[in-house]
Amino acid sequence: MTDPAPETIFALGAGVGKTAIAVIRLSGPLTAGVVQRMAGVLPPPRQAHYTSLRAPEDGELLDRCIVLYFPAPATPTGEDYAELQIHGGRAVVDGVLATLSRQAGLRVAEAGEFVRRGFANGKLDLSQAEALADLIEAQTQAQRRQALRVAGGALRRKVEDWRSALIEGLALVEAELDFSDEADVSDFDRRRLEELLEPVCTEMSAALNDNPASERMRDGFRVMILGPPNAGKSTLINALTRRDLAIVSPHAGTTRDMIEAHLDIDGLPVTVIDTAGLREAVDEIEKIGVDRVFDRVSDADLAIWLTADGAPPPPAVVEQTDVLRVASKCDLVAPPPGWLGLCAPSGEGLPALIAEISARARARLGDGDTALFARARHREATQMAFDALSLALSPQKPLELIAEDMRRASRALGRIVGAVDVEDILDAVFSRFCIGK
């Protein structure tokens, strides 16, 4: 019994809203026929063709546009594929989409279905599909660089190299287990196995230790501004964002809840969080705000302890995250040794503070050019593979257990690129794409 032919799908891939150009994409076995009926001709493959687009039922002119046709398999989806580059007016887009929806055998694509078909047809692996989603959502240059690097196959190529070595080593072990009594099978060479696996372990270890939070690039470096009331926390976040994000008042306890601002600092994504002043709360609402601060300190990559009197940060803060001590109102009082000085209203000390945040964010996240992992699951799977390989290299370990350790390592790496056991991961990945991608 053969699998049924895939359905032909279509969707608006670019140009949502009022735009000059909108792009409608089609993919599937009926693509060529639909294009020919609507455009009056099937353009030569991979050549832009200017033509009139008409409704097949009654010949109504829908638009004059550019049509491109790409025959399988050298297409983004691995299927016959086409793009209708039409004018972006709402009426034009709605008219073309409505006409396509009336064509027998066509349906609107689900979220991420174009990319998922490309994955299913071997045009990209799972890590590359995830990177395309990250590229669409990238807001800073470092996020863009990291997404492009993974989308270009950097992680896939490394995983393939690791798996190739594993497969070769597993073949040695399996041959010894299954055919050791055969005359034409040479004696098992444990040293050869070590020569194959030890470089892989070394590379995995280096990847796990480099940029230890590179997968956080997507979410950004989190900075909490902490300090007593009236220390200048709200003034600082307003200075960093260059707008009046937080209310500034001489009255203690003005900030009751946390305020977040998403910044691009030297191309790195940084989330700065203004918090309630840390003191003995005078009412129930302020107490809730203070309690929330302490509950979330452990989630921050960096806490800026801001105070005018040089008072040290609370032990509960120091114990949970990295702390940068900043003395506010340095125009009035010199900062203590080892503290950064800041006068947010005048901007004194602000460049030095931004540079310090940038340096710590870069050390934590990397720069997007070298890190291998873009998702937590990439790191977790590599860690599982590394742990299994380390066990396989244990001295005097029986071959049966070595083989099982190597199979576990191979399965873990396979999950990164979508080679094995990933249906639940696929659903989570592709559901994040918008319709038409």
C-alpha positions in Angstrom: 0.0 0.0 0.0 1.5 3.3 -1.1 1.2 6.6 0.9 -1.4 9.0 -0.5 -0.1 11.9 -2.5 0.4 15.0 -0.4 -2.2 17.7 -0.6 -1.4 20.9 -2.4 -1.3 23.9 0.0 -1.2 27.6 -0.4 -0.8 30.6 1.9 0.2 34.3 2.1 3.9 34.0 2.8 4.8 37.7 2.8 3.1 41.1 2.7 0.5 40.9 5.5 -1.4 44.2 5.7 -1.2 47.0 3.2 2.1 46.6 1.3 3.5 47.2 -2.1 4.0 43.5 -2.9 2.5 40.4 -1.3 3.8 36.8 -2.0 1.5 33.8 -2.1 3.2 30.5 -2.0 1.9 27.1 -3.3 3.4 23.6 -2.8 2.2 20.2 -3.9 1.4 18.0 -6.9 -1.4 20.3 -8.3 0.8 23.4 -8.3 1.7 23.5 -12.0 -1.9 22.9 -13.1 -3.2 25.7 -10.9 -0.6 28.2 -12.0 -1.3 27.3 -15.7 -5.0 27.8 -15.3 -4.7 31.1 -13.4 -1.7 32.6 -15.3 -2.6 31.2 -18.8 0.8 29.7 -19.1 3.3 27.7 -17.0 6.4 29.9 -16.8 9.8 28.3 -17.6 11.3 26.9 -14.4 13.0 29.4 -12.1 12.3 32.4 -14.4 10.2 35.3 -13.4 7.2 35.7 -15.7 5.0 38.9 -15.8 1.4 37.9 -16.7 -2.3 38.5 -16.0 -3.7 36.4 -13.2 -7.3 35.4 -13.7 -10.0 33.4 -11.9 -10.3 30.1 -13.9 -14.1 29.9 -13.4 -15.0 33.1 -15.3 -11.8 34.7 -16.5 -12.1 37.7 -14.1 -8.8 39.6 -14.0 -7.4 39.4 -10.4 -4.1 41.2 -10.9 -1.1 41.7 -13.2 1.8 40.2 -11.4 5.1 38.1 -11.4 4.7 34.3 -11.3 7.6 31.9 -10.6 7.4 28.1 -10.9 9.9 25.6 -9.4 9.6 21.9 -10.3 10.4 19.3 -7.7 12.7 18.2 -6.1 15.0 21.3 -6.1 12.6 23.5 -4.1 12.2 24.7 -0.5 9.6 22.0 0.2 11.0 19.3 -2.1 7.6 19.4 -4.0 6.4 21.4 -7.0 6.4 25.0 -5.8 5.3 28.4 -7.0 5.2 32.0 -5.9 2.6 34.6 -7.0 4.1 38.0 -6.4 1.0 40.2 -6.5 0.2 43.8 -5.5 -0.2 44.0 -1.7 -3.6 45.8 -1.5 -6.1 44.0 0.7 -8.7 43.5 -2.0 -6.1 42.0 -4.4 -4.7 39.6 -1.8 -8.2 38.6 -0.7 -9.3 38.0 -4.3 -6.4 35.8 -5.2 -6.7 33.8 -1.9 -10.4 33.3 -2.4 -9.8 32.1 -6.0 -7.2 29.6 -4.8 -9.5 28.3 -2.1 -12.1 27.4 -4.7 -9.7 25.2 -6.7 -10.3 21.5 -6.2 -7.6 19.8 -4.2 -6.1 23.0 -2.7 -6.3 24.0 0.9 -4.8 26.7 3.1 -1.5 25.7 4.7 -1.3 25.1 8.5 1.2 27.1 10.6 4.8 26.0 9.6 3.6 23.5 7.0 5.9 24.7 4.2 9.0 24.3 6.4 7.7 21.0 7.8 7.4 19.6 4.3 10.9 20.8 3.5 12.1 18.9 6.6 10.1 15.8 5.7 11.7 15.8 2.2 15.2 16.3 3.4 15.7 19.9 2.4 16.7 20.9 6.0 17.1 19.2 9.3 15.2 20.0 12.5 18.0 22.2 13.9 17.8 24.3 10.6 14.0 24.5 10.8 14.3 25.8 14.4 16.9 28.3 13.3 14.6 29.7 10.5 12.0 30.4 13.2 14.6 32.1 15.3 15.7 34.2 12.3 12.2 35.4 11.7 12.0 36.4 15.4 15.5 37.9 15.7 15.6 41.4 17.0 19.3 42.0 17.4 22.4 41.4 15.3 23.7 38.7 17.6 20.4 36.8 17.4 20.5 37.2 13.6 24.1 35.9 13.3 23.4 32.8 15.5 20.2 31.9 13.7 21.9 32.2 10.3 24.8 30.1 11.4 22.6 27.2 12.6 20.2 27.6 9.6 23.3 27.3 7.4 24.0 23.8 8.8 26.7 24.5 11.4 25.1 22.3 14.0 24.0 19.7 11.5 27.5 19.2 10.1 29.0 18.8 13.6 26.3 16.3 14.6 26.8 14.4 11.4 30.6 14.2 12.1 30.0 12.9 15.6 27.4 10.4 14.5 29.7 9.1 11.7 32.4 8.4 14.2 29.9 6.7 16.5 28.6 4.5 13.7 32.1 3.4 12.7 32.9 2.6 16.3 29.6 0.7 16.8 30.3 -1.3 13.7 33.6 -2.5 15.3 31.8 -3.5 18.5 28.9 -5.2 16.8 31.3 -7.1 14.5 33.1 -8.5 17.6 29.9 -9.4 19.3 28.2 -11.0 16.4 31.0 -12.5 14.3 34.0 -13.0 16.6 34.0 -16.8 15.7 34.3 -16.1 12.0 37.7 -16.7 10.5 37.7 -13.6 8.3 36.9 -11.2 11.2 40.0 -9.7 12.8 40.4 -9.4 16.6 38.7 -6.5 18.3 41.0 -3.5 18.6 39.9 -1.5 21.6 42.6 1.1 20.9 41.0 1.8 17.5 37.6 2.4 19.2 39.2 4.9 21.6 40.8 6.7 18.7 37.4 7.1 17.2 35.5 8.2 20.3 38.0 10.2 22.3 38.1 13.1 19.8 34.3 13.2 19.7 34.2 13.4 23.5 36.7 16.2 23.5 34.7 18.2 20.9 31.5 17.6 22.8 33.0 18.8 26.0 34.3 21.9 24.3 30.9 22.7 22.8 29.2 22.2 26.1 31.7 24.5 27.9 31.9 27.3 25.3 29.3 30.1 25.7 27.6 28.1 28.5 24.2 29.8 27.9 24.3 30.4 24.2 20.8 28.9 23.9 19.7 31.9 26.0 20.5 34.2 23.0 16.8 33.8 21.9 15.5 35.1 25.2 18.2 37.5 26.1 20.4 38.5 29.0 18.2 39.4 32.1 19.3 42.3 34.3 17.4 43.2 37.5 17.9 46.7 39.0 17.7 46.3 42.8 18.2 48.7 45.6 16.5 50.6 48.4 13.7 53.1 47.7 14.7 56.3 46.1 18.0 54.9 45.0 17.4 56.0 41.4 16.3 52.6 39.9 13.4 54.0 37.9 15.6 56.9 36.7 18.2 54.4 35.5 15.8 52.3 33.5 14.4 55.5 31.9 17.9 56.5 31.0 18.7 53.1 29.5 15.5 53.1 27.4 15.7 56.8 26.7 12.0 57.2 27.5 9.8 57.7 30.6 9.0 54.0 31.1 8.8 54.1 34.9 7.3 56.7 37.2 10.0 58.8 39.0 8.9 60.2 42.3 10.6 61.4 45.5 8.2 59.3 47.5 9.4 55.9 48.7 7.6 52.9 47.4 6.4 54.4 44.1 7.4 51.3 42.1 5.1 48.5 43.3 5.5 45.9 40.5 8.3 45.0 38.1 8.7 46.8 34.8 10.5 45.2 31.9 12.3 46.8 29.0 13.8 44.9 26.1 17.0 46.6 24.8 19.6 46.0 22.1 23.0 46.6 23.6 25.9 46.3 21.2 23.8 43.9 19.1 22.9 41.7 22.1 19.4 41.2 23.5 19.1 42.5 27.1 16.0 42.6 29.2 16.2 45.2 32.0 13.8 44.9 34.9 13.0 47.7 37.3 11.9 46.5 40.7 10.3 47.7 43.9 12.6 49.2 46.5 13.9 46.7 49.0 12.9 47.8 52.5 10.6 46.9 55.3 7.2 47.3 53.5 4.8 49.8 54.9 1.6 48.3 53.4 0.4 45.0 52.0 0.7 45.9 48.3 4.3 47.1 48.7 5.1 43.9 50.6 3.9 41.8 47.7 6.1 43.8 45.3 9.2 43.2 47.5 8.4 39.5 47.9 8.2 39.2 44.1 11.6 40.7 43.7 13.3 38.1 45.9 11.3 35.3 44.2 12.7 36.3 40.8 16.3 37.2 41.6 17.5 33.7 40.8 16.1 34.1 37.2 18.4 37.1 36.5 21.8 36.8 34.9 22.9 40.0 36.6 21.6 42.1 39.4 22.6 45.8 39.5 22.6 46.8 43.2 22.0 50.5 43.1 22.3 52.6 46.2 23.5 56.1 47.2 24.9 55.2 50.6 27.2 52.3 49.8 25.1 49.8 51.7 25.9 46.2 50.6 23.3 44.1 48.8 21.3 41.6 50.9 22.8 38.2 51.2 19.7 36.7 49.5 20.7 38.6 46.4 24.4 37.8 46.4 23.7 34.1 47.0 21.4 33.8 43.9 23.0 35.7 41.1 25.9 37.8 39.9 25.9 41.3 41.4 27.2 44.6 40.0 27.5 47.3 42.6 26.6 50.8 41.4 26.7 53.9 43.5 24.0 56.3 42.4 24.2 60.1 42.9 28.0 60.0 42.3 27.8 63.8 41.6 27.2 64.2 45.3 29.1 61.3 46.9 32.2 59.5 45.6 31.5 55.8 45.0 33.2 53.3 47.3 36.2 51.3 45.9 35.2 48.7 43.5 31.8 50.3 42.7 30.7 52.0 39.5 29.6 55.6 39.9 26.4 56.8 38.3 24.4 59.9 38.0 21.5 58.8 35.7 19.9 62.3 35.3 23.0 63.8 33.9 24.3 60.6 32.2 27.6 60.5 34.1 28.8 57.0 34.4 26.1 55.6 32.1 28.4 54.6 29.2 30.6 52.7 31.6 27.6 50.9 33.1 26.3 50.0 29.6 29.8 48.7 28.6 29.9 46.5 31.7 26.4 45.1 31.0 27.5 44.4 27.4 30.7 42.6 28.4 28.9 40.4 30.9 26.1 39.6 28.4 28.7 38.7 25.7 30.5 36.5 28.1 27.3 34.7 29.0 25.6 34.5 25.6 28.5 34.7 23.1 28.4 36.8 20.0 26.3 34.5 17.8 29.3 33.7 15.6 30.8 30.7 17.4 28.2 29.0 19.7 27.0 25.6 18.5 23.7 25.4 20.5 20.7 27.6 19.8 18.2 25.7 21.9 18.2 24.1 25.4 17.3 20.7 23.8 20.5 20.9 21.7 22.6 21.2 24.8 20.7 18.6 26.7 20.9 16.0 23.9 24.7 16.7 23.5 25.1 16.3 27.2 23.3 13.0 27.1 25.5 11.8 24.2 28.6 12.9 26.0 27.7 11.1 29.2 26.9 7.9 27.3 30.2 8.1 25.4 32.1 8.7 28.6 30.6 5.5 30.0 31.5 3.6 26.8 35.1 4.6 27.3 35.3 3.2 30.8 38.2 0.8 31.2 37.5 -2.9 31.1 33.8 -2.4 30.3 32.1 -5.4 28.6 31.4 -4.9 24.9 27.7 -5.5 25.3 27.5 -2.5 27.6 29.8 -0.4 25.4 27.5 -1.1 22.4 24.4 0.0 24.4 26.1 3.2 25.6 27.0 4.1 22.0 23.5 3.4 20.8 22.2 5.8 23.4 24.7 8.4 22.3 23.7 8.0 18.7 20.0 8.3 19.5 20.6 11.5 21.6 22.4 13.1 18.7 19.7 12.0 16.2 17.1 13.9 18.2 19.0 17.2 17.5 18.6 16.9 13.7 15.3 15.1 13.7 16.7 11.7 12.7 14.9 9.6 15.4 12.1 9.8 17.9 11.1 13.5 17.4 7.4 13.6 16.7 6.6 15.6 19.8 9.4 17.9 19.1 8.2 18.4 15.5 4.8 19.5 16.7 6.3 22.0 19.1 8.8 23.4 16.5 6.5 23.9 13.5 3.5 25.2 15.4 5.6 28.3 16.2 5.8 29.3 12.6 3.2 31.7 11.1 0.9 30.6 8.3 2.7 30.7 4.9 6.1 29.6 6.3 
